[in-house]
Amino acid sequence: MATILMDTSSAWDVLDGANLPEGFRVEITNGKIIMTPQGEQRWKVILRAAPQIEQQLAGHGDILSDVMIDFPSSLWGYAPDLAIIAPGSERNKRGRFEWHSLEAVLETVSLSTRDNDFEKKLRMYAECAIPLYVIIDPSEHVCAIHRRPTRRGTYEEQERIPFGKDLVLPLEGREIVVKTDGFPRSES
């Protein structure tokens, strides 16, 4: 059984003052700083999904992309592809949102991030009780929706939505519908 360590420091603190290269995504997994090039498929998914989500939120929550989120351990620092922030959430003393402010996280998987998205992030997001975790997979042409997190690091419900069908995100007291027919498809 996986356990997250509660810690008052943020994983992001190790990068304070660092001059990071542009064009790379930076995350911290199990205390290791991981930098990956930003991929075209990922960017196109964000470009198509974010405006749809933002329009439907209509002031009842917020959406962020590639923004540092503080998690309850100094070993994990994620900046989700898309994060839906619950209405009324406030930033911490570092100026960042914390894990408990997240209503949903959407990640676009690539060959280089597969292990993180399907295993490590899934476990961490479930342990942190993030209600909805969606993995968008351009190579499989599918969105994997994970609902009902457990403290064991799993989600009790999973559903696969093929590209071309509507991706329905059930949030607290409302529903967001994302059209996936424009999502990029890769064959690798």
Secondary structure by P-SEA (a helix, b strand, c coil): cbbbbbcccccccccccccccccbbbbbcccbbbbbcccaaaaaaaaacaaaaaaaacccccccccbbbbcccccbbbbccbbbbccccccccccccccccccbbbbbbccccccccccaaaaaaaaacccbbbbbbccccbbbbbccccccccccbbbbbccccccccccccbbbbbbcccbbbbcc
